[in-house]
């Protein structure tokens, strides 16, 4: 999986955190299962990407691989920054609502919480290995203001949160960083094409191939409990007005979560679909 696709998958994790604003606990449980499934998949693919970078580093003919290596190593640090930013946002959100974050594994063989895995410190105080561990549990699904307070304080009057020099919250900063990363990838593809390392026109072809995947990455179906419940309508509106998602990419499933399950539609992503 390319660093770009890895970034897209990780972006979905943040989106699921933002969805916590207006959905029921039952739906949130499903989103957390999505999180765990995607983390498991990206961990495996991340190992494969690391192997590719190791091949560049250990290549016998460094002169021959240097042009390609230089381009590849422009991508890796920027990709790593995005991944860590998203991981910090996830950690900070769980710490805000649960007051502690279980890393790695939540329950032992007896079904009891593993307190040794519970962290109460800020993300900056974690060790490098702890920062890479998955977040294993989200208990408090009642606090529906935490994600907005942390990620979009510019939209809340009087919110005492850290903003950047332009007055933007973390969600807006992340969106800008993702756009900068997109520009970087586009420029690298253009450089490779101009240098005849890839066929003329192949960069445009690659972008065309990725476009459906990008569209699907931001194609959302929201639902609540169905019937008289209007949470999904409010959520769909907020996703467009507060977070800037294209309205044409947002759909409301009026049958609700129970009907969704009865139709055996997927509620988690990964090697297992339940």
C-alpha positions as CSV (number, residue, x, y, z in Angstrom):
1,X,0.0,0.0,0.0
2,X,1.3,3.4,-0.9
3,X,1.9,6.1,1.7
4,X,-1.0,8.0,0.1
5,X,-3.4,5.1,0.5
6,X,-2.1,4.6,4.1
7,X,-2.9,8.3,4.7
8,X,-6.4,7.8,3.3
9,X,-7.1,4.9,5.6
10,X,-5.8,6.8,8.6
11,X,-8.0,9.8,7.7
12,X,-11.0,7.5,8.0
13,X,-10.0,6.9,11.7
14,X,-10.3,10.6,12.4
15,X,-13.6,10.9,10.6
16,X,-15.0,8.1,12.8
17,X,-13.9,10.2,15.8
18,X,-15.7,13.2,14.5
19,X,-18.8,11.1,13.9
20,X,-19.1,10.7,17.6
21,X,-20.8,14.1,17.8
22,X,-24.4,12.9,17.0
23,X,-24.7,9.2,16.9
24,X,-25.9,6.6,19.3
25,X,-23.6,4.4,21.5
26,X,-24.6,1.3,19.4
27,X,-23.4,3.0,16.2
28,X,-20.2,4.3,18.0
29,X,-19.4,0.7,19.0
30,X,-19.4,-0.2,15.3
31,X,-17.2,2.7,14.4
32,X,-14.7,1.6,17.0
33,X,-14.6,-1.9,15.5
34,X,-13.9,-0.2,12.2
35,X,-11.0,1.5,13.8
36,X,-9.5,-1.7,15.1
37,X,-9.9,-3.5,11.8
38,X,-8.2,-0.7,9.8
39,X,-5.4,-0.4,12.4
40,X,-4.7,-4.1,12.0
41,X,-4.7,-3.9,8.2
42,X,-2.5,-0.8,8.1
43,X,0.0,-2.4,10.6
44,X,0.6,-5.3,8.2
45,X,0.9,-3.0,5.1
46,X,3.2,-0.6,7.0
47,X,5.6,-3.5,7.5
48,X,5.6,-4.1,3.8
49,X,6.3,-0.5,3.1
50,X,9.2,-0.5,5.6
51,X,10.7,-3.5,3.8
52,X,10.6,-1.5,0.5
53,X,12.5,1.4,2.2
54,X,15.0,-1.1,3.6
55,X,15.6,-2.4,0.1
56,X,16.5,1.1,-1.0
57,X,18.8,1.6,1.9
58,X,20.5,-1.8,1.5
59,X,20.8,-1.8,-2.3
60,X,24.2,-2.8,-3.6
61,X,24.3,-0.2,-6.4
62,X,23.5,3.0,-4.5
63,X,24.4,5.2,-7.5
64,X,21.7,3.5,-9.6
65,X,18.9,3.6,-7.0
66,X,19.8,7.1,-5.8
67,X,17.3,9.1,-8.0
68,X,14.4,6.8,-7.0
69,X,15.5,6.6,-3.4
70,X,15.7,10.4,-3.1
71,X,12.1,10.7,-4.3
72,X,10.8,7.9,-2.1
73,X,12.5,9.4,1.0
74,X,10.8,12.7,0.4
75,X,7.4,11.0,0.9
76,X,8.2,8.9,4.0
77,X,8.8,11.7,6.6
78,X,5.7,13.6,5.5
79,X,3.6,10.5,5.6
80,X,4.9,9.7,9.0
81,X,4.1,13.2,10.2
82,X,0.5,12.8,9.1
83,X,0.1,9.3,10.6
84,X,1.5,10.6,14.0
85,X,-0.7,13.7,14.0
86,X,-3.8,11.5,13.5
87,X,-2.6,9.1,16.2
88,X,-2.1,12.0,18.6
89,X,-5.6,13.3,17.8
90,X,-7.1,9.8,18.5
91,X,-5.2,9.4,21.8
92,X,-6.1,12.9,23.0
93,X,-9.8,12.3,22.3
94,X,-9.9,9.1,24.2
95,X,-7.9,10.6,27.1
96,X,-10.2,13.5,27.2
97,X,-13.4,11.4,27.6
98,X,-12.0,8.3,29.4
99,X,-9.2,10.0,31.4
100,X,-7.0,7.1,30.5
101,X,-6.1,5.2,27.3
102,X,-5.6,1.5,27.0
103,X,-2.8,0.7,24.6
104,X,-2.3,-2.6,22.8
105,X,-4.8,-4.9,24.6
106,X,-7.7,-3.9,26.8
107,X,-8.9,-7.2,28.5
108,X,-6.9,-10.1,29.9
109,X,-7.9,-13.8,29.5
110,X,-10.3,-13.4,32.4
111,X,-12.1,-10.5,30.7
112,X,-10.7,-7.9,33.1
113,X,-9.1,-4.6,32.1
114,X,-5.3,-4.7,32.0
115,X,-4.5,-1.7,34.1
116,X,-0.8,-1.9,33.3
117,X,-1.8,-1.0,29.7
118,X,-3.7,2.1,30.8
119,X,-2.0,5.4,30.2
120,X,-3.0,8.7,31.9
121,X,-0.2,10.9,30.6
122,X,-0.3,13.2,27.6
123,X,0.7,11.9,24.2
124,X,3.9,13.9,24.2
125,X,5.0,11.9,27.3
126,X,4.6,8.5,25.7
127,X,7.6,6.5,24.6
128,X,8.1,6.1,20.8
129,X,7.0,2.5,21.0
130,X,3.8,3.4,23.0
131,X,2.9,6.1,20.4
132,X,2.8,3.3,17.7
133,X,0.5,1.0,19.8
134,X,-3.2,0.7,18.9
135,X,-5.8,2.3,21.1
136,X,-7.7,-0.7,22.5
137,X,-10.8,0.8,24.1
138,X,-13.2,3.8,24.1
139,X,-15.6,3.5,27.1
140,X,-17.3,6.9,27.4
141,X,-19.6,7.4,24.4
142,X,-21.8,9.9,26.1
143,X,-19.5,13.0,25.7
144,X,-20.5,14.3,22.3
145,X,-18.7,17.7,22.7
146,X,-15.2,16.4,23.2
147,X,-14.3,15.9,19.6
148,X,-15.6,19.3,18.6
149,X,-13.8,21.0,21.5
150,X,-10.5,19.3,20.6
151,X,-10.6,19.3,16.9
152,X,-12.8,22.3,15.8
153,X,-12.6,24.8,18.7
154,X,-12.7,27.7,16.1
155,X,-16.4,26.8,15.6
156,X,-17.2,27.0,19.4
157,X,-17.4,30.4,21.0
158,X,-15.2,30.7,24.1
159,X,-13.5,27.4,23.6
160,X,-10.1,27.6,25.4
161,X,-8.2,25.3,23.1
162,X,-4.8,25.6,21.3
163,X,-5.1,27.0,17.8
164,X,-2.4,27.6,15.2
165,X,-1.3,31.1,14.2
166,X,-4.1,31.3,11.7
167,X,-6.7,30.5,14.4
168,X,-7.4,27.0,13.1
169,X,-8.2,23.9,15.2
170,X,-6.6,20.5,14.7
171,X,-9.2,19.3,12.2
172,X,-8.6,22.3,9.9
173,X,-4.8,21.9,10.4
174,X,-5.0,18.3,9.4
175,X,-7.0,19.0,6.3
176,X,-4.4,21.6,5.2
177,X,-1.6,19.0,5.9
178,X,-3.4,16.4,3.8
179,X,-3.7,18.9,0.9
180,X,0.0,19.7,1.2
181,X,0.8,16.0,1.1
182,X,-1.3,15.6,-2.0
183,X,0.6,18.4,-3.7
184,X,3.9,16.7,-2.7
185,X,2.9,13.4,-4.2
186,X,1.7,15.1,-7.4
187,X,5.0,17.0,-7.8
188,X,7.0,13.8,-7.2
189,X,5.1,12.0,-9.9
190,X,5.7,14.9,-12.2
191,X,9.4,14.9,-11.5
192,X,9.6,11.1,-12.2
193,X,7.8,11.6,-15.5
194,X,9.9,14.6,-16.6
195,X,13.0,12.5,-15.8
196,X,11.7,9.6,-17.9
197,X,11.7,7.3,-14.9
198,X,8.1,6.5,-15.6
199,X,6.2,6.7,-18.9
200,X,4.9,10.0,-20.1
201,X,1.3,10.4,-19.1
202,X,1.5,7.6,-16.4
203,X,1.2,10.1,-13.6
204,X,-2.1,11.3,-14.9
205,X,-3.2,7.7,-15.3
206,X,-2.2,6.9,-11.7
207,X,-4.2,9.9,-10.5
208,X,-7.2,8.7,-12.6
209,X,-6.8,5.2,-11.0
210,X,-6.7,6.6,-7.5
211,X,-9.7,9.0,-8.0
212,X,-12.4,6.3,-7.5
213,X,-10.6,5.1,-4.3
214,X,-10.4,8.7,-3.0
215,X,-14.1,9.2,-3.8
216,X,-15.0,6.0,-1.9
217,X,-12.8,7.1,1.0
218,X,-15.1,10.1,1.5
219,X,-18.4,8.4,0.5
220,X,-20.4,8.2,3.7
221,X,-23.7,6.6,4.7
222,X,-24.9,7.8,8.1
223,X,-27.7,6.2,10.1
224,X,-29.1,6.3,13.7
225,X,-31.9,4.3,15.3
226,X,-34.4,4.9,12.5
227,X,-38.1,5.7,13.0
228,X,-38.5,9.1,14.7
229,X,-34.7,9.4,15.4
230,X,-33.3,12.4,13.6
231,X,-29.6,12.1,14.7
232,X,-28.5,10.9,11.3
233,X,-30.1,14.0,9.6
234,X,-28.3,16.3,12.1
235,X,-25.0,14.5,11.6
236,X,-25.3,14.6,7.8
237,X,-25.9,18.4,8.0
238,X,-23.0,18.9,10.4
239,X,-20.6,16.9,8.2
240,X,-21.3,19.3,5.4
241,X,-21.5,22.6,7.2
242,X,-18.9,22.1,9.9
243,X,-16.4,19.7,8.3
244,X,-16.7,20.6,4.7
245,X,-17.5,17.2,3.3
246,X,-19.3,17.4,-0.2
247,X,-23.0,17.0,0.4
248,X,-23.3,14.8,-2.7
249,X,-21.0,12.3,-0.9
250,X,-23.2,12.0,2.2
251,X,-26.3,9.7,2.3
252,X,-28.7,9.1,5.2
253,X,-30.0,5.5,5.6
254,X,-33.5,6.1,7.0
255,X,-34.1,2.5,8.1
256,X,-31.6,3.0,11.0
257,X,-28.9,0.8,12.5
258,X,-31.2,-2.2,13.4
259,X,-32.5,-2.4,9.8
260,X,-28.9,-2.1,8.5
261,X,-27.9,-5.1,10.6
262,X,-31.0,-7.1,9.6
263,X,-30.0,-6.6,6.0
264,X,-26.5,-8.0,6.9
265,X,-24.7,-4.9,5.8
266,X,-21.1,-4.6,6.9
267,X,-20.4,-2.8,10.2
268,X,-16.7,-3.4,10.4
269,X,-13.8,-3.4,8.0
270,X,-10.8,-5.7,7.9
271,X,-10.2,-9.4,7.4
272,X,-13.5,-10.1,9.1
273,X,-16.9,-8.6,8.2
274,X,-19.7,-8.9,10.7
